[in-house]
Amino acid sequence: MGWKEVAEPVLTRMPAVQRPQKHVPFKRKLAWTAGILMLYFFLTNIALLGMEAGGGEDLFNQFRAVLAGEFGSVLTVGIGPIVTASIVMQLLGGANLLGLDTDDPRDQVLYQGLQKLLVIVMTALTALPMVFAGGFLPAQESLTLGGITFSQSQILWIMFLQIFAGGILILYMDEVVSKWGIGSGIGLFIVAGISQRLVTGFIQPTEGGFFYNWYLILTQQMEVGSITSLNGLSTLLLADGGMIIPLLTTLLIFGIVVYAESVRVEIPLSHARVKGARGRFPVKLIYASVLPMILVRALQANVQFIGQLLHNQLGESMPAILGVYNAQGQPVSGFFYYTAPIYSYEDWMWWTGQVSQDAWMVMLRVGIDLTIMVVGGAVFAIFWVETTNMGPDATARQIQNSGMQIPGFRQNVGVLEQVMHRYIPQVTVIGGALVGLLAVWANMLGTVGGVSGTGLLLAVSITYKLYEEIAEEQMMEMHPMMRQMFGKE
C-alpha cells in the first residue's frame, strides 16, 4: 500500500472552500474580493491578547512587505507558511518524489490536501518559536479574563493559539478570493500591505515622510549642509524618508515593470470550426509573473529566521562561521551575514562610513544576494510555470481543448507543444532572472516608504495583472460565448 492510499482519508477530508457550481457575476466577484480585503485590514489591526505593549522583535521585519501580515497582530505570520509550503511542494513535485499526476482529478485533490496540511504544520512551526523562544513576542506577567487569572506560561499558549488561528484564517481567505473573487488572495494581501506603506511613506506628517522631509529642508528645519559635500549629497539623494534617488527608483520600477508586462511574443490563433474567429496567445517577457520572487525571498527569510533563533539561544557561544551578531541583533559576519539580503544603500555603501565591514565583505554579500535572486528567480519561475499549468505541454492542451489552432500548422497537440517549446522555457528563464536583478537593484538604492525592491515589483506586477483580469472578467460578462470558448463556464 502506497502513501497515497494511507493519506487519502485525511487529505480528502481537509476543510475546503466550495467552488462555485456556476458562473459568478462580475459584481459578486468584486464584492467578495473587497469583503476579504476589508477583513484582512481588520485582522491586521487586532493586537494579540496578552502581549506586552511596545515589546517584541519582528523577525520578518525586512521581509514584511513580501510576507504581508502585521507584527503583533492576529496575522503576525502573514502568508509566510503558505509560501513556505508552496516551496516544499514545488521542490518535491519538481523532483517527482510525490508520484502525483496533477492532470488526474484524484491526484489533484491529494496534492491540494497535502499542501493545505503542510500550511497548517508550517503555521505551527513558525508561531511556536516566535512565542516561546527568545522573547520575540513578550507576554504580560498575568492576565485576568472573566474572573480567571492566567499565568505567563498560559498567556504564551493563548498568544500561540491566536497566531495559529490567524494563519489558518489567511489560508482560507486566500482560497475564497481564488474561487469566488478576482485574482488570488496572496497577491491581494501583498498589494494591500505595500500600497499602505507607499502611501504612508509619501504623506506621513513626521520625519521620514517624503513630502514632510522636503518641507523641513525648504523651511531650513532639517540640516542638510553643503550640497557639494559628501554628507549634503547623501542627505539629498539617499535620506531615509525617500529623497531623490529612492523617488527615481520607485518611479523607474513602476515604468520598467509596466513596460516589461507589455513586451510579449504573440502566437496567432484561429478557431478550427468558426471561420474568421481569430485570436492571439501572448507569451510575456515576465511570463511567470513576479510571484516566484516571493518564494526566493521567503526562502531567505526562513534562513535568517533560523539564524535569529540560534543567536538568541546560543548567544556568544554560537560558532563564528555561522554568524556574529551586533547589539541590534543583526548579523555582521559569517554565513547568516553573507546570505542576508541587501535591504538598503546603508548595507553596501562602505565609503559613507555607515558600514562597519570591509569592502570585500560587502561586495561578496552583494554578489551572493544577486546570485540568489537571479538564479533563484529563474529556477522558481520554471517550477511556478510547471506547477500552475502554464508550461508548454499544458498550454498546448488548453489551446487544443478550446478548439483553437495555429494557422498554417496541423491541428495536433504535438505540433502545438513544439511551437510552445520554442518560446515559453526561454522566456520563463529570462523573465525570472530579470525580475531578480531588478529586485536587488531597487533594494540597493532604496524606495519611498522603505518598501523593499521585491515588494515594489510585486505590487506593480500584481496590480497590473489584476487590472487585466478585471478587464477580462468584464469582457466575458458582456460576451457569454467567450466563457465557453476559454473554459470559464
C-alpha positions in Angstrom: 0.0 0.0 0.0 1.5 3.4 -1.1 1.5 6.6 0.8 -1.4 7.9 -1.3 -3.8 5.1 -0.1 -2.7 5.7 3.5 -3.0 9.5 3.4 -6.1 9.8 1.2 -8.7 9.5 4.0 -7.1 12.5 5.8 -6.2 14.7 2.7 -9.6 14.3 1.1 -11.3 15.4 4.3 -9.3 18.7 4.7 -11.8 21.6 5.1 -12.1 23.5 1.8 -14.0 26.4 0.3 -16.6 25.1 -2.0 -16.0 26.0 -5.7 -19.0 27.8 -7.3 -21.1 25.4 -9.4 -22.0 28.1 -12.0 -20.7 31.4 -13.3 -20.2 34.0 -10.6 -21.3 37.5 -11.9 -18.5 40.1 -12.0 -20.1 42.4 -9.4 -20.4 39.5 -6.9 -16.7 38.6 -7.5 -15.8 42.2 -6.9 -17.9 42.2 -3.7 -16.2 39.0 -2.4 -12.7 40.5 -3.2 -13.5 43.8 -1.4 -15.0 42.0 1.6 -11.9 39.8 2.1 -9.7 42.9 1.7 -11.6 44.7 4.5 -11.4 41.6 6.7 -7.6 41.4 6.1 -7.1 45.1 7.2 -9.4 44.4 10.2 -7.4 41.4 11.3 -4.1 43.2 11.0 -5.3 45.8 13.5 -6.3 43.3 16.1 -3.5 43.2 18.6 -2.6 39.9 20.3 -4.4 39.4 23.6 -1.8 39.0 26.3 1.2 40.6 24.5 3.2 43.2 26.4 2.6 46.6 24.9 5.5 48.1 23.0 7.7 45.0 23.2 8.9 42.3 20.8 11.1 42.0 17.8 9.7 41.4 14.3 11.9 38.5 12.9 10.4 39.2 9.5 10.6 43.0 9.6 12.7 43.3 6.4 10.5 40.8 4.6 7.2 42.1 5.9 6.3 43.8 2.6 6.6 40.4 0.8 5.1 38.2 3.5 2.2 40.6 4.3 0.6 40.5 7.8 1.3 42.8 10.7 3.7 42.1 13.6 1.9 41.8 16.9 -1.5 41.2 15.3 -3.5 38.1 14.8 -1.9 37.9 11.3 1.6 38.0 12.6 2.8 35.1 10.4 1.2 36.6 7.3 1.4 34.5 4.1 4.8 33.0 5.2 3.5 29.5 5.9 1.6 29.4 2.6 4.7 30.4 0.7 7.0 28.0 2.6 4.6 25.1 2.0 4.5 26.1 -1.7 8.3 26.0 -1.9 8.4 22.5 -0.3 5.6 21.2 -2.6 7.3 22.6 -5.7 10.7 21.1 -4.8 9.1 17.7 -4.1 7.0 17.9 -7.2 9.9 19.0 -9.3 12.0 16.1 -8.1 8.9 13.8 -8.7 9.1 12.5 -5.2 5.4 12.7 -4.6 4.3 10.5 -7.5 1.3 12.7 -8.2 -0.1 13.4 -11.6 -1.7 16.9 -11.5 -3.7 16.0 -14.6 -5.5 13.2 -12.7 -8.5 14.7 -10.7 -7.8 12.3 -7.8 -4.2 13.3 -7.6 -5.2 17.0 -7.8 -7.3 16.6 -4.7 -4.4 14.8 -2.9 -2.0 17.5 -3.9 -4.2 20.3 -2.7 -5.0 18.5 0.6 -1.3 17.8 1.2 -0.4 21.4 0.5 -3.1 22.6 2.9 -1.9 20.2 5.6 1.6 21.4 5.1 0.5 25.0 5.5 -1.1 24.1 8.9 2.1 22.4 10.0 4.2 25.4 8.8 1.9 27.8 10.7 2.5 26.0 13.9 6.3 25.6 13.3 6.5 29.4 12.6 4.4 30.5 15.5 5.9 28.2 18.2 9.5 29.7 18.2 8.1 33.2 17.8 6.1 32.9 21.0 8.2 30.5 23.1 11.8 31.2 22.0 13.8 34.3 22.7 11.1 36.7 23.8 10.2 37.8 20.2 6.6 38.3 21.4 6.9 39.0 25.1 3.8 38.1 27.2 2.3 40.0 30.1 3.1 38.7 33.6 -0.6 37.9 34.2 -4.0 38.3 32.6 -7.5 38.2 34.0 -10.4 37.3 31.8 -13.9 36.7 33.1 -12.6 36.4 36.6 -10.0 33.8 35.7 -6.3 34.8 36.1 -3.9 33.3 33.6 -0.2 32.8 34.4 2.6 33.9 32.0 3.1 30.4 30.6 -0.7 30.1 29.9 -0.7 33.5 28.2 2.0 32.3 25.9 -0.2 29.4 24.8 -3.1 31.9 24.3 -0.9 34.0 22.1 0.2 31.0 20.1 -3.4 29.9 19.5 -4.3 33.4 18.3 -1.4 33.5 15.8 -2.2 29.9 14.7 -5.8 30.8 14.1 -4.7 33.9 12.1 -2.5 31.7 9.9 -5.4 29.3 9.2 -7.8 32.3 8.5 -5.4 33.8 5.9 -5.2 30.4 4.2 -9.0 30.2 3.7 -9.3 33.9 2.9 -6.8 33.3 0.0 -9.0 30.3 -1.1 -12.2 32.4 -1.0 -10.6 35.1 -3.3 -9.2 32.4 -5.6 -12.5 30.7 -6.1 -15.1 33.4 -5.6 -13.2 36.6 -6.2 -10.8 38.2 -8.7 -7.1 37.2 -8.7 -5.5 35.5 -5.7 -5.7 36.3 -2.0 -1.9 36.2 -1.7 -1.5 38.8 -4.3 -4.3 40.9 -2.9 -2.7 40.9 0.6 0.7 41.8 -0.7 -0.6 44.7 -2.7 -2.7 46.0 0.2 0.3 46.0 2.6 2.8 47.5 0.2 0.3 50.2 -1.0 -0.3 51.2 2.6 3.5 51.5 3.2 4.0 53.5 0.0 1.2 56.0 0.8 2.4 56.3 4.3 6.0 56.9 3.1 4.8 59.8 0.9 2.3 61.6 3.2 3.1 60.8 6.8 3.5 64.2 8.7 6.5 63.1 10.7 10.3 63.0 9.9 10.8 60.2 7.4 7.8 61.1 5.2 8.8 62.2 1.7 6.9 65.5 1.5 7.4 66.3 5.1 11.2 65.9 4.7 11.2 68.3 1.8 9.1 70.7 3.9 11.7 70.6 6.7 14.5 71.2 4.2 12.8 74.2 2.5 11.9 75.7 5.8 15.6 75.1 7.0 14.4 72.9 9.9 16.4 70.0 8.6 20.2 70.4 8.4 21.5 69.4 5.0 24.9 71.0 4.9 26.8 71.9 1.8 25.4 70.3 -1.3 29.0 69.9 -2.6 30.0 67.9 0.4 29.5 64.1 0.8 27.1 64.4 3.7 25.0 67.1 2.0 24.7 65.0 -1.2 23.9 61.9 0.8 21.1 63.6 2.7 19.5 65.0 -0.5 20.0 61.8 -2.6 19.6 59.0 -0.1 17.7 60.2 3.0 15.6 57.6 4.8 12.4 59.5 4.0 13.0 58.8 0.4 14.7 61.7 -1.4 15.8 62.0 -5.0 17.3 58.5 -5.7 14.6 56.5 -3.8 11.9 58.5 -5.6 13.5 57.9 -9.0 14.0 54.2 -8.2 10.3 53.9 -7.3 9.2 55.6 -10.5 11.6 53.6 -12.6 10.5 50.3 -11.2 6.9 51.2 -12.0 7.8 52.1 -15.5 10.1 49.1 -16.2 7.6 46.6 -14.8 4.7 48.1 -16.8 6.8 48.1 -19.9 8.1 44.5 -19.3 4.5 43.4 -18.9 3.6 44.8 -22.3 6.6 43.1 -24.0 5.4 39.8 -25.5 5.6 37.3 -28.3 2.1 36.9 -29.7 1.3 33.5 -31.3 -1.6 33.8 -33.8 -4.6 31.5 -33.3 -7.7 30.7 -35.3 -10.7 28.7 -34.4 -10.9 25.3 -36.2 -14.7 25.4 -36.6 -15.7 29.0 -36.5 -14.5 30.7 -39.7 -13.0 34.2 -39.1 -12.6 33.7 -35.4 -9.1 34.6 -34.6 -7.0 35.4 -31.5 -3.5 35.6 -30.1 -1.8 33.8 -27.3 0.6 36.2 -25.6 3.9 34.9 -24.2 5.0 37.8 -22.0 8.6 38.7 -21.1 7.6 38.2 -17.4 5.7 35.0 -18.3 5.8 33.5 -14.8 4.8 36.9 -13.2 6.8 38.3 -10.3 5.2 35.8 -7.8 8.2 33.4 -7.9 10.2 36.2 -6.2 8.0 35.6 -3.1 9.4 32.1 -3.0 13.0 33.2 -3.2 12.6 35.9 -0.5 10.6 33.5 1.7 13.5 31.1 1.5 15.9 33.8 2.6 13.5 34.9 5.3 13.4 31.3 6.7 17.2 31.1 6.7 17.5 34.5 8.6 14.7 33.3 11.0 16.8 30.2 11.9 19.9 32.5 12.4 18.0 34.7 14.8 16.7 31.7 16.8 20.3 30.3 17.0 21.6 33.6 18.1 19.0 34.0 20.8 19.5 30.5 22.1 23.3 30.2 21.9 24.4 33.8 22.3 28.2 34.3 22.1 28.7 30.5 22.1 27.3 30.5 18.5 30.1 29.4 16.1 31.6 32.5 14.3 31.4 30.7 10.9 27.6 30.7 11.2 27.3 34.3 12.3 28.4 37.1 14.6 25.5 39.4 15.7 25.7 43.0 16.9 23.8 44.6 19.8 20.9 45.3 17.5 20.6 41.6 16.7 21.8 42.0 13.1 24.5 39.6 11.6 27.8 41.4 10.9 29.8 38.4 9.7 29.6 34.7 9.0 27.1 32.6 6.9 24.0 34.4 8.1 25.6 37.8 7.2 26.6 36.8 3.6 23.2 35.2 2.9 21.2 38.2 4.3 19.6 40.3 1.5 20.7 43.8 0.8 18.0 45.9 2.4 19.1 49.5 1.6 22.0 51.6 0.5 23.3 51.6 4.1 24.2 47.9 3.7 26.7 48.3 0.9 27.9 51.9 0.5 31.0 51.4 2.7 32.6 54.7 1.7 29.8 56.6 3.6 31.1 55.3 6.9 27.8 53.6 7.8 29.1 50.1 7.0 31.5 48.6 9.5 32.6 45.7 7.3 35.5 45.7 4.8 34.8 46.4 1.2 35.5 42.8 0.1 32.9 41.5 2.6 30.3 43.9 1.4 30.9 43.1 -2.3 30.8 39.4 -1.5 27.5 39.8 0.2 26.1 41.8 -2.8 27.4 39.1 -5.2 25.7 36.3 -3.2 22.4 38.2 -2.9 22.5 38.9 -6.7 23.3 35.3 -7.5 20.5 34.0 -5.2 17.9 36.4 -6.7 18.9 35.9 -10.4 19.4 32.1 -10.3 16.6 31.5 -7.7 14.3 33.7 -9.8 14.9 31.7 -12.9 14.6 28.3 -11.1 11.5 29.1 -9.2 9.9 30.7 -12.3 10.4 27.3 -14.1 8.8 25.5 -11.1 6.0 28.0 -11.0 5.2 27.6 -14.7 5.1 23.8 -14.5 3.0 23.6 -11.3 0.4 26.2 -12.4 -0.2 24.5 -15.8 1.5 27.3 -17.7 4.1 25.1 -19.3 4.4 24.3 -23.0 2.6 20.9 -22.7 -0.3 22.2 -20.5 -0.7 25.3 -22.6 -0.8 23.3 -25.8 -3.6 21.1 -24.4 -5.6 24.1 -23.3 -5.4 25.6 -26.7 -6.4 22.3 -28.3 -9.3 21.8 -26.0 -10.6 25.3 -26.7 -10.9 24.4 -30.4 -8.1 26.9 -31.4 -5.1 26.1 -33.7 -2.1 27.9 -35.1 -2.8 29.0 -38.7 -0.5 27.0 -41.1 0.0 24.1 -38.7 -1.8 20.8 -38.4 -4.5 20.7 -35.7 -2.5 18.4 -33.5 -1.5 18.8 -29.8 2.1 17.6 -30.5 2.6 20.3 -33.1 1.3 22.9 -30.6 3.7 21.7 -28.0 6.7 22.0 -30.4 5.7 25.6 -31.1 5.3 26.5 -27.4 8.6 24.9 -26.6 10.3 27.4 -28.8 9.2 30.3 -26.6 7.9 29.5 -23.1 11.0 27.9 -21.5 13.4 30.6 -22.7 11.1 33.5 -21.8 10.5 32.0 -18.4 14.2 31.8 -17.5 15.0 35.3 -18.9 12.0 36.9 -17.2 12.7 35.2 -13.8 16.4 36.3 -13.9 15.4 39.9 -15.0 13.0 40.2 -12.1 15.6 39.1 -9.6 18.1 41.6 -11.0 15.5 44.4 -10.7 14.7 43.5 -7.1 18.3 43.6 -6.0 18.9 46.9 -7.8 15.8 48.5 -6.2 16.9 47.3 -2.7 20.4 48.7 -3.1 19.1 52.2 -4.0 16.1 52.2 -1.7 12.5 53.1 -2.4 9.9 55.5 -1.0 8.4 54.3 2.3 11.1 51.7 2.9 9.3 49.2 0.7 11.7 46.5 -0.5 12.6 46.2 -4.2 10.9 42.8 -4.3 7.8 44.2 -2.6 7.6 47.1 -5.1 8.0 44.8 -8.0 5.3 42.5 -6.7 2.9 45.4 -6.0 3.2 46.8 -9.6 3.1 43.4 -11.3 0.2 42.1 -9.3 -1.8 45.4 -9.7 -1.2 45.2 -13.5 -2.3 41.6 -13.6 -5.3 42.4 -11.5 -6.3 45.1 -13.9 -6.0 42.7 -16.8 -8.2 40.1 -15.0 -10.8 42.7 -14.2 -10.9 43.7 -17.9 -11.2 40.0 -18.9 -14.0 39.4 -16.5 -15.9 42.5 -17.8 -15.4 41.3 -21.4 -16.7 37.8 -20.6 -19.6 39.4 -18.7 -20.6 41.2 -21.9 -19.9 38.3 -24.2 -21.0 35.0 -22.6 -19.9 32.9 -25.6 -16.3 33.8 -24.7 -16.7 32.0 -21.3 -17.4 28.8 -23.1 -14.5 29.2 -25.5 -12.0 29.7 -22.8 -13.5 27.2 -20.4 -14.7 29.7 -17.9 -18.3 28.3 -17.9 
